[in-house]
Amino acid sequence: MTDARLDPKSVDGTRPHGAEKPPHHEKASTVEVAPPPDVIEDDPKLTPEDAEKARKKYLLKRFWISARGYWSRRGDGFAWPCCIGLLLLIVMNVGFQYGINRWNRGIFDAIERHDAGTVYYLSAVFPPLVLGSVTLVTSQVYLRMMIQRRWRSWLATALIARWLANGRYYQLNLIGGDHKNPEARISEDLRIATEAPVDFLAGVTSAFLSASTFIVVLWTIGGALTLPIGGVTVTIPGFLVVTAVLYAVITSTTIAIIGRHFVQVSEVKNQLEAEFRYTLTHVRENGESIALLGGEEEERNDLDKTFGNVLRQWALLAHQYMRTTFVSHGSMLIAPVVPVLLCAPKFLEGSMSLGEVMQAASAFAIVQSAFGWLVDNYPRLADWNACARRVASLMMSLDGLERAEQSDALGRIKHGETKSDAMLSLNDLSVSLDDGTAVVKETRVEIEPGERVLVAGESGSGKSTLVRAISGLWPWGHGSVGFRTDRRLFMLPQRPYIPSGTLRRAVAYPRAADGWSLDEIKAALSKVGLDYLNEKIEEEGPWDQTLSGGEKQRLAFARLLLHNPDIIVLDEATSALDEKSQDKMMEMVIRELPKVTIISVAHRVELEAFHSRKITLERREGGAKLVSDIDLVPRQRKRNVLLRLLEDRRPQAKGSLTSGKATLPQNKN
């Protein structure tokens, strides 16, 4: 979780709470995302196997629901021109293939006749034919890859925008579903899911046009074949075409049978690869803790187990490749010989010239290659199926979150403006899980400007969940959170986020590194006791790994000073600091930001000295409840505080102040 949910383009780096959030991705503003499709319930009559097949079929449909938007009015304006241009290049290239095929007939006929003049002429014609075909194929590759690149950019931009919107990237960790490793799905799986269809479409179009063109050539050259069988003469019209079709049907059927498990094996392989990458990343990100605990051996065992699963799945995939390669390579060796053998009788009897034999052999190879397109691309088709389904699984999880945002079925916490002079108000706020289980129940609190409120309670009582609900990260529940108009919220979590790059960028985050001058950033670091880092402020490095936990929390306080918000939410933001350093940080905040409103979640009782008020949550069956609200310092004026401490709304007594310590009221519930 980052330190703040702020608009980096605002004047001072903070975002007025309740204002419309800007797009998280620069290109997202140019991509209009269609609403999520309606949810489809499983048919209870289906067996588990049939239900799984139906789910996989729907996943492909779900992928295309979003992916085809690239060619819609909401999509890329260059999509259709590029596709039409690619089609024209394919048609022109087939024309050049036909020209080369005719050249084969002419050159061999000339050689058979010992016609030197024609041989020299055709030799001069051949380079332009080759140059034209090479130019067209090169242009075709460029245009095809441009379509792939732009389609991937468009779809990735839309998916990232949905993933980052409203904290969904965080909420995915809180709900169930098949969306593990979303970063791998957005990067690697989405790349394959957008590259392969363009290759397939171009390949199928080229294969269809080539087959259509050269089937005519085969029919014209080969004519009919007459065979005497058992005293009966049998005539086979277009025998070369019939042979080519039968040959392709046999090879394609064979490859479909022996490779029928290719999709499933490839899909599992991709999932295991993603899990292996995640495990490696997890070790890197937690390297310090693992090293301090000496957990290398345990991590090695876990990595060996995960990698072993990958290798076993690769072995299964290798068997699939071996079987399909056996058929495809055998087909490649046999295909050029078949037409020569079939045409040999006609050539020997003089009814077919050498040039016609070579033209037929070339045409047969092209037709066979076109018909055998599935044989050559079946592995890639299987890989695309697996990747498209993984991307669609992430889309479906985002669909669920988006529908929940638009529906009141589970209940949504509302965010708006306060109706009084309070800086923050919680109005009948209940926080629940995505399945409706209550975490915090019916909390009513008003916090005035400048108040410093400490939220206390035992572990698991819902304090951090309440803070996330206030910030807007936790969407599920009932009631509302109100802020004073145009007030800016800044959060300091227990583990501050340190971005990659220079130390200056880390301090200025989430605004740009040049949002403040070097002197301002150095002054902020000095105030939090990190002045010894001022000389390294422009250095790039793995600051997230090199800074200690306490230094990261100090840096977060320096970030806080620069942004100067109206409301600060501290979620165990001093847990890595010793008591003396914690006191200095709190004193510095109160001194430098005297008017700021503070909401703190912490376990340390020493923090009471820096707060004017303390509210306590108590874990109960059915959800934690607010059981006390006491003043830690005398009040100068009357405050309107709304509490719901008991179900019958009986008011709680206030604690008395004794030697700077608050005496908590006894709660009978």
C-alpha positions in Angstrom: 0.0 0.0 0.0 1.4 3.4 -0.9 1.7 6.3 1.5 -1.0 8.4 -0.1 -3.9 8.1 -2.5 -3.2 11.5 -4.1 -3.3 13.3 -7.4 0.3 13.8 -8.5 -0.8 16.7 -10.7 -2.3 18.8 -7.9 -0.6 21.9 -6.6 0.9 20.6 -3.4 0.9 16.9 -4.0 -2.2 16.0 -2.0 -5.7 15.3 -3.3 -8.9 16.9 -2.1 -10.8 13.9 -0.6 -13.9 13.1 -2.4 -12.7 14.7 -5.6 -12.7 12.7 -8.8 -9.5 10.6 -9.1 -7.3 11.1 -12.1 -6.4 8.2 -14.3 -3.5 6.2 -13.0 -2.0 5.6 -16.4 -1.2 8.4 -18.8 -2.8 6.6 -21.8 -5.8 5.5 -19.9 -7.5 8.8 -20.5 -7.6 7.9 -24.3 -9.1 4.5 -23.8 -12.8 4.1 -23.1 -13.5 0.8 -21.3 -16.8 -1.0 -21.9 -18.9 -1.9 -18.8 -18.3 -5.4 -17.4 -20.5 -8.1 -18.9 -23.3 -9.6 -16.9 -22.3 -12.4 -14.6 -23.2 -15.9 -15.9 -24.2 -18.4 -13.2 -23.1 -22.0 -13.5 -25.7 -24.5 -14.6 -26.3 -26.8 -11.6 -27.2 -29.7 -13.9 -23.6 -29.8 -15.3 -21.1 -32.3 -14.1 -17.9 -30.8 -12.6 -16.0 -31.8 -15.9 -18.7 -30.1 -18.1 -18.8 -27.1 -15.8 -15.0 -26.7 -16.1 -15.3 -26.9 -19.9 -18.0 -24.3 -19.9 -15.9 -22.1 -17.7 -12.9 -22.3 -20.1 -15.1 -21.6 -23.1 -16.5 -18.5 -21.4 -13.1 -17.3 -20.5 -12.2 -17.1 -24.2 -15.4 -15.3 -24.8 -14.7 -12.9 -22.0 -11.2 -12.2 -23.4 -12.8 -11.3 -26.8 -15.4 -9.1 -25.2 -12.7 -6.7 -24.2 -10.1 -7.4 -26.9 -12.4 -6.7 -29.9 -13.0 -3.2 -28.6 -9.7 -2.3 -30.3 -11.6 -2.3 -33.6 -14.6 -0.5 -32.3 -15.3 3.2 -32.1 -13.8 3.3 -28.7 -10.6 1.6 -30.0 -7.6 2.7 -32.1 -8.4 4.7 -35.2 -5.5 3.0 -37.0 -6.8 -0.5 -36.3 -8.8 -0.9 -39.5 -6.5 0.9 -41.9 -3.6 -1.3 -40.6 -5.6 -4.5 -41.0 -6.7 -3.6 -44.5 -3.2 -2.7 -45.4 -2.0 -6.1 -44.1 -4.7 -7.9 -46.2 -3.5 -6.0 -49.3 0.1 -7.0 -48.7 -0.9 -10.7 -48.3 -2.9 -10.6 -51.6 0.0 -9.0 -53.4 2.4 -11.5 -52.0 0.3 -14.4 -53.2 0.4 -12.8 -56.6 4.2 -12.8 -56.5 4.1 -16.5 -55.4 2.0 -17.3 -58.5 4.5 -15.4 -60.6 7.4 -17.4 -59.2 5.4 -20.6 -59.7 4.9 -19.7 -63.4 8.6 -18.9 -63.6 9.4 -22.4 -62.4 7.4 -23.9 -65.3 9.0 -21.6 -67.9 12.6 -22.1 -66.8 12.4 -25.9 -66.7 10.6 -26.0 -70.1 13.3 -23.9 -71.5 16.0 -26.1 -70.1 14.2 -29.2 -71.5 14.1 -27.6 -75.0 17.8 -26.3 -74.6 16.4 -22.8 -75.3 19.3 -20.6 -74.1 17.7 -17.3 -74.9 14.6 -18.0 -72.8 16.8 -19.3 -69.9 18.8 -16.0 -70.0 15.6 -14.0 -70.1 14.0 -15.8 -67.2 17.2 -15.6 -65.2 17.0 -11.8 -65.6 13.3 -11.8 -64.6 13.9 -13.8 -61.4 15.7 -11.2 -59.2 12.9 -8.6 -59.5 10.4 -11.3 -58.6 12.4 -12.3 -55.5 13.0 -8.6 -54.6 9.3 -7.9 -54.9 8.3 -10.9 -52.8 10.9 -10.2 -50.1 9.8 -6.5 -49.9 6.2 -7.5 -49.5 6.9 -10.1 -46.9 9.1 -7.7 -45.0 6.4 -5.0 -45.1 3.9 -7.6 -44.1 6.0 -8.5 -41.0 6.4 -4.8 -40.1 2.7 -4.1 -40.4 1.7 -7.3 -38.6 4.0 -6.5 -35.6 2.7 -2.9 -35.6 -0.9 -4.2 -35.2 0.3 -6.5 -32.4 2.1 -3.7 -30.6 -0.7 -1.2 -30.8 -3.3 -3.8 -29.9 -1.3 -4.9 -26.9 -0.8 -1.2 -25.9 -4.5 -0.5 -26.2 -5.7 -3.5 -24.2 -2.9 -3.3 -21.6 -3.6 0.3 -21.0 -7.3 -0.4 -20.5 -6.6 -3.4 -18.3 -4.1 -1.5 -16.2 -6.5 1.4 -15.8 -9.2 -1.0 -14.5 -6.6 -2.7 -12.2 -5.5 0.5 -10.6 -8.9 2.2 -10.4 -10.4 2.6 -7.0 -7.7 0.5 -5.3 -8.7 -2.7 -7.1 -5.1 -3.8 -7.3 -5.2 -3.9 -3.5 -8.7 -5.3 -3.2 -7.8 -8.3 -5.3 -5.7 -9.5 -2.4 -8.8 -9.5 -0.2 -11.1 -11.6 -2.4 -11.1 -15.1 -3.8 -10.8 -15.9 -7.5 -8.4 -17.1 -10.1 -6.3 -13.9 -10.4 -3.0 -14.8 -8.8 0.1 -13.0 -10.2 -1.8 -10.2 -12.0 1.6 -8.6 -13.0 2.5 -11.8 -15.1 -1.0 -11.8 -16.7 -0.7 -8.2 -17.7 2.8 -8.5 -19.0 3.6 -11.9 -20.4 0.2 -13.5 -20.9 -1.3 -10.4 -22.5 1.6 -10.2 -24.9 1.0 -13.7 -26.2 -2.8 -13.2 -26.1 -2.5 -10.3 -28.5 0.4 -11.4 -30.7 -0.9 -14.9 -31.5 -4.3 -13.9 -32.9 -2.7 -11.5 -35.4 -0.3 -14.1 -36.5 -3.1 -16.7 -36.8 -5.4 -14.3 -38.8 -2.6 -13.4 -41.2 -1.5 -17.0 -41.5 -5.1 -18.3 -42.1 -5.7 -15.5 -44.7 -2.5 -16.2 -46.5 -3.1 -20.0 -46.4 -6.7 -19.6 -47.7 -5.6 -17.4 -50.6 -2.6 -19.6 -51.4 -4.7 -22.7 -51.3 -7.4 -21.2 -53.5 -4.9 -19.9 -56.1 -2.8 -23.0 -56.4 -5.6 -25.5 -56.3 -6.7 -24.0 -59.6 -3.1 -24.4 -60.8 -3.0 -28.1 -59.7 -6.4 -28.7 -61.4 -5.3 -27.1 -64.6 -1.9 -28.8 -64.9 -2.8 -32.2 -63.5 -6.1 -32.7 -65.2 -7.6 -36.2 -64.9 -5.7 -39.4 -64.1 -7.0 -42.6 -65.7 -6.1 -45.9 -64.0 -7.0 -49.5 -65.1 -8.2 -51.4 -62.0 -9.4 -55.0 -62.4 -10.1 -54.6 -66.1 -12.1 -51.4 -65.4 -10.8 -47.9 -66.3 -11.2 -45.4 -63.5 -10.8 -41.7 -64.1 -10.0 -39.3 -61.2 -10.6 -35.7 -62.2 -8.2 -33.2 -60.6 -6.2 -36.0 -59.1 -3.5 -33.7 -57.7 -6.1 -31.6 -55.9 -7.8 -34.7 -54.5 -4.4 -36.0 -53.3 -3.5 -32.7 -51.7 -6.8 -32.5 -49.8 -6.6 -36.2 -48.6 -2.9 -35.7 -47.6 -3.8 -32.5 -45.6 -6.8 -34.2 -43.9 -4.7 -37.1 -42.8 -1.9 -35.0 -41.3 -4.3 -32.5 -39.7 -6.5 -35.2 -38.2 -3.4 -37.0 -36.9 -2.0 -33.9 -35.3 -5.4 -33.0 -33.7 -5.6 -36.5 -32.2 -2.1 -36.8 -30.8 -2.1 -33.2 -29.6 -5.6 -33.1 -28.0 -4.1 -32.4 -24.6 -1.8 -29.7 -25.8 -4.0 -26.8 -24.5 -4.5 -28.2 -21.1 -0.8 -29.0 -20.6 0.3 -25.6 -21.9 -2.2 -23.8 -19.6 -0.9 -25.6 -16.5 2.7 -25.0 -17.6 2.0 -21.2 -17.8 0.4 -21.2 -14.4 3.3 -23.0 -12.8 5.8 -20.7 -14.5 4.0 -17.7 -13.1 4.0 -19.3 -9.6 7.8 -20.0 -9.9 8.4 -16.3 -10.9 6.3 -15.1 -8.0 8.3 -17.3 -5.5 11.6 -15.9 -6.8 10.3 -12.4 -6.5 9.0 -13.1 -3.0 12.4 -14.2 -1.9 14.1 -11.1 -3.4 11.6 -8.7 -1.8 12.0 -10.4 1.6 15.8 -11.0 1.4 16.7 -9.2 4.6 14.2 -11.1 6.7 15.3 -14.5 5.2 19.0 -13.7 5.7 18.5 -12.6 9.3 16.5 -15.7 10.1 18.8 -18.0 8.2 15.9 -19.4 6.1 17.9 -20.1 3.0 17.6 -23.8 3.3 13.8 -23.6 3.7 13.5 -21.2 0.8 15.7 -23.5 -1.3 13.4 -26.4 -0.6 10.3 -24.3 -1.5 12.0 -23.2 -4.7 13.1 -26.7 -5.6 9.5 -27.9 -5.1 8.1 -25.1 -7.2 10.7 -25.5 -9.9 10.2 -29.3 -9.8 6.5 -28.8 -10.7 7.6 -26.6 -13.6 10.0 -29.2 -14.9 7.5 -32.0 -14.6 5.0 -30.0 -16.6 7.6 -29.1 -19.2 8.3 -32.9 -19.6 4.6 -33.4 -20.4 4.7 -30.6 -22.8 7.9 -32.0 -24.4 6.1 -35.2 -25.1 3.3 -33.3 -26.8 5.9 -31.4 -28.9 7.7 -34.7 -29.8 4.5 -36.2 -31.2 3.4 -33.2 -33.1 7.0 -32.7 -34.5 7.0 -36.3 -35.7 3.9 -35.7 -37.8 4.9 -32.2 -39.0 8.5 -33.0 -39.9 7.4 -36.2 -41.7 4.8 -34.3 -43.6 7.4 -31.7 -44.6 9.7 -34.5 -46.1 7.0 -36.4 -47.9 5.0 -33.5 -49.4 7.6 -32.5 -52.1 8.0 -36.1 -53.3 4.3 -37.0 -53.7 3.4 -34.7 -56.7 6.6 -35.8 -58.6 5.6 -39.4 -58.2 2.0 -38.7 -59.2 3.1 -36.8 -62.3 5.8 -39.2 -63.3 3.6 -41.4 -65.5 2.2 -38.5 -67.5 5.7 -37.1 -68.0 7.1 -40.5 -69.1 4.3 -40.9 -71.6 4.9 -37.4 -72.9 1.6 -35.7 -72.0 3.2 -33.5 -69.4 6.4 -31.4 -69.8 9.2 -31.1 -67.2 8.2 -27.5 -66.5 4.6 -28.6 -65.8 5.9 -31.3 -63.4 8.0 -28.8 -61.5 5.2 -26.2 -61.5 2.8 -28.9 -60.1 5.4 -29.9 -57.4 5.8 -26.3 -56.4 2.0 -25.7 -56.3 1.4 -28.9 -54.4 4.0 -27.9 -51.8 2.3 -24.5 -51.4 -1.2 -26.0 -51.1 0.0 -28.6 -48.7 1.7 -25.9 -46.6 -1.6 -24.0 -46.6 -3.7 -27.0 -45.6 -1.1 -28.0 -43.0 -1.2 -24.6 -41.3 -2.9 -26.1 -38.3 -0.1 -28.8 -38.1 2.6 -26.1 -37.8 0.7 -23.8 -35.5 -1.1 -26.1 -33.2 1.4 -25.6 -30.3 1.1 -21.8 -30.5 -2.7 -22.1 -30.7 -2.6 -24.1 -27.5 -0.3 -21.5 -25.8 -2.6 -18.7 -26.9 -5.6 -20.5 -25.4 -3.8 -20.8 -22.0 -2.7 -17.2 -22.0 -6.0 -15.7 -23.1 -7.8 -17.6 -20.3 -5.4 -16.3 -17.7 -5.9 -12.7 -18.8 -9.7 -13.3 -18.9 -9.6 -14.7 -15.3 -8.1 -11.4 -14.2 -10.7 -9.5 -16.2 -13.5 -11.5 -14.5 -12.2 -10.7 -11.0 -12.1 -7.0 -12.0 -15.6 -7.4 -13.4 -16.7 -8.6 -10.0 -15.2 -5.7 -8.2 -16.6 -3.2 -10.7 -20.1 -4.7 -10.4 -19.8 -4.5 -6.6 -18.9 -0.8 -6.9 -22.1 -0.3 -8.9 -24.4 -2.5 -6.8 -25.7 -2.3 -3.2 -26.0 -6.1 -3.0 -23.0 -6.4 -0.7 -23.1 -2.8 0.6 -20.7 -0.1 -0.3 -19.2 2.5 2.1 -20.1 6.0 0.8 -17.7 8.9 0.8 -18.8 12.5 0.7 -18.7 15.7 2.6 -19.5 16.4 6.3 -22.7 18.2 7.2 -21.1 20.1 10.0 -17.8 21.8 10.8 -16.1 18.5 11.6 -13.0 17.5 9.6 -14.1 13.9 9.5 -17.3 12.1 10.3 -18.1 8.4 10.4 -21.9 7.9 10.1 -23.2 4.5 11.1 -20.0 3.0 9.5 -19.9 -0.7 9.3 -17.0 -2.5 7.6 -17.4 -6.0 6.2 -15.6 -8.5 4.0 -16.5 -9.1 0.4 -18.8 -12.0 1.5 -20.7 -9.8 3.9 -19.0 -10.9 7.2 -18.9 -7.8 9.5 -15.4 -6.6 10.8 -16.4 -3.3 12.3 -20.0 -2.5 13.2 -22.0 0.7 13.4 -19.4 3.3 14.3 -20.4 7.0 14.7 -17.7 9.5 15.3 -17.0 13.2 14.5 -13.5 14.5 14.5 -12.9 18.3 14.7 -10.2 20.2 12.8 -6.8 20.0 14.6 -7.8 17.0 16.8 -5.3 14.2 17.3 -7.2 11.0 17.7 -5.7 7.6 18.8 -7.6 4.5 17.7 -6.8 1.7 20.1 -7.8 -1.9 20.6 -6.4 -5.4 20.7 -5.0 -7.1 17.6 -7.7 -8.2 15.2 -10.3 -5.7 16.4 -10.4 -4.1 13.0 -8.4 -0.9 13.6 -6.4 -1.1 10.3 -9.5 -2.2 8.5 -11.3 0.9 9.8 -8.4 3.1 8.6 -8.5 1.5 5.1 -12.3 2.2 5.0 -11.7 5.8 5.9 -9.1 6.2 3.1 -11.3 4.5 0.5 -9.2 1.4 0.1 -11.8 -0.9 1.7 -15.1 -0.6 -0.2 -17.4 -3.1 1.5 -19.8 -2.2 4.3 -22.5 0.3 5.1 -22.7 3.8 6.3 -20.6 6.7 5.1 -17.4 8.6 5.6 -17.5 12.4 5.3 -14.7 14.9 5.0 -14.7 18.6 5.0 -14.8 20.1 1.5 -11.4 20.2 -0.3 -9.5 18.7 2.6 -6.5 16.6 1.7 -5.8 13.2 3.1 -2.3 11.6 3.5 -1.6 8.1 4.8 1.5 6.7 6.4 1.3 2.9 6.5 3.5 0.7 8.7 5.6 -0.3 5.7 6.2 2.9 3.6 6.5 2.4 -0.2 9.9 3.4 -1.5 9.9 3.7 -5.3 12.8 2.8 -7.5 15.1 5.6 -8.7 16.8 8.4 -6.8 16.4 9.2 -3.1 14.9 12.5 -4.2 12.1 10.7 -6.0 11.5 8.6 -2.9 11.1 11.6 -0.7 8.9 13.5 -3.2 6.6 10.5 -4.0 3.8 10.5 -5.1 4.6 13.8 -6.8 7.4 14.1 -9.3 11.0 14.4 -8.0 11.2 18.0 -9.2 8.1 19.0 -7.3 10.3 20.6 -4.7 13.7 22.1 -4.7 16.8 20.3 -3.4 16.9 22.7 -0.4 13.3 21.9 0.5 13.9 18.2 0.3 17.2 18.4 2.3 15.4 20.4 5.0 12.7 17.8 5.3 15.2 15.0 5.7 17.1 17.0 8.3 14.0 17.5 10.3 13.4 13.8 10.6 17.0 13.0 11.4 18.1 11.8 8.0 20.4 14.7 7.2 23.3 12.2 6.7 21.5 11.1 3.4 21.5 14.6 1.9 24.7 14.0 0.0 23.1 10.9 -1.7 19.9 12.6 -2.6 20.5 12.4 -6.4 21.9 8.9 -6.3 19.9 6.0 -7.8 19.9 2.8 -6.0 17.8 0.0 -4.4 16.7 2.3 -1.5 13.9 0.0 -0.6 16.5 -2.7 0.2 19.3 -0.4 1.7 17.2 1.7 4.1 16.2 0.1 7.4 12.6 -0.1 8.6 13.2 2.9 10.9 14.8 5.0 8.1 11.9 4.2 5.8 9.4 5.4 8.4 11.5 8.6 9.0 11.5 9.2 5.2 7.7 8.8 5.2 7.5 11.6 7.8 9.8 13.8 5.6 7.4 13.1 2.7 4.5 14.2 5.0 6.2 17.5 5.7 6.6 18.3 2.0 3.0 17.5 1.1 1.5 19.4 4.1 -2.0 17.8 4.1 -5.0 18.6 6.3 -5.6 15.1 7.6 -2.9 12.5 8.4 -3.7 8.8 9.0 -0.9 7.0 10.8 -1.3 3.2 10.7 1.5 1.9 13.0 3.7 4.5 11.3 6.2 4.5 14.2 6.4 0.8 14.9 10.0 0.5 13.6 11.2 3.4 15.7 12.5 3.3 19.3 10.5 5.2 21.9 12.8 8.2 21.8 12.8 8.5 18.0 9.0 8.0 18.0 8.6 11.0 20.4 10.8 13.2 18.2 8.8 12.3 15.1 5.4 13.1 16.8 6.8 16.3 18.4 8.1 17.4 15.0 4.8 16.8 13.3 2.9 18.7 16.0 5.4 21.5 15.8 5.7 21.8 12.0 2.0 21.1 11.2 0.1 22.5 14.2 -3.3 22.6 12.5 -3.2 19.2 11.0 -5.8 16.6 12.0 -4.3 13.3 13.0 -5.8 9.8 13.2 -3.4 7.2 14.6 -3.7 3.4 14.9 -1.1 2.1 17.3 -0.5 -0.3 20.2 2.0 1.8 22.2 0.5 3.5 25.2 3.3 6.2 25.0 1.6 7.7 22.0 -1.3 8.8 24.2 0.8 11.8 25.2 0.7 13.1 21.6 -3.1 12.8 21.1 -6.0 14.7 22.4 -8.5 11.9 22.2 -8.7 8.2 22.3 -11.3 5.8 20.9 -11.2 2.1 21.6 -12.5 -0.7 19.4 -13.4 -4.1 21.0 -13.6 -7.3 19.0 -17.0 -9.0 19.4 -19.0 -11.6 17.7 -20.7 -10.0 14.7 -18.1 -7.3 14.3 -15.9 -5.0 16.4 -17.7 -2.1 18.1 -16.6 1.3 19.5 -16.7 0.9 23.3 -15.1 4.1 24.6 -14.3 7.6 23.5 -12.3 9.7 26.0 -10.5 13.0 26.1 -6.8 12.9 26.8 -6.5 16.7 27.2 -9.1 19.2 28.5 -11.5 20.6 26.0 -11.7 24.4 25.4 -15.1 24.3 23.8 -18.0 22.1 23.4 -17.7 19.4 20.8 -20.5 17.5 19.1 -19.5 13.9 19.4 -21.9 11.2 18.1 -21.3 7.8 19.6 -23.0 4.5 19.4 -21.5 2.5 22.3 -24.4 0.3 23.0 -27.2 -1.1 20.8 -29.6 1.0 22.8 -27.4 4.1 22.2 -26.8 4.8 25.9 -24.0 7.4 26.3 -20.6 6.4 27.8 -19.1 8.4 30.6 -15.9 10.4 29.8 -12.6 9.5 31.4 -11.0 11.8 33.9 -7.5 13.2 33.5 -5.0 12.2 36.2 -1.3 13.1 36.0 -1.6 13.3 32.2 -3.1 9.8 31.9 -6.8 9.1 31.0 -8.8 6.8 33.2 -10.9 4.5 30.9 -14.5 4.0 31.8 -15.6 0.5 32.6 -17.7 -1.1 29.9 -20.3 -3.7 31.0 -20.8 -5.1 27.6 
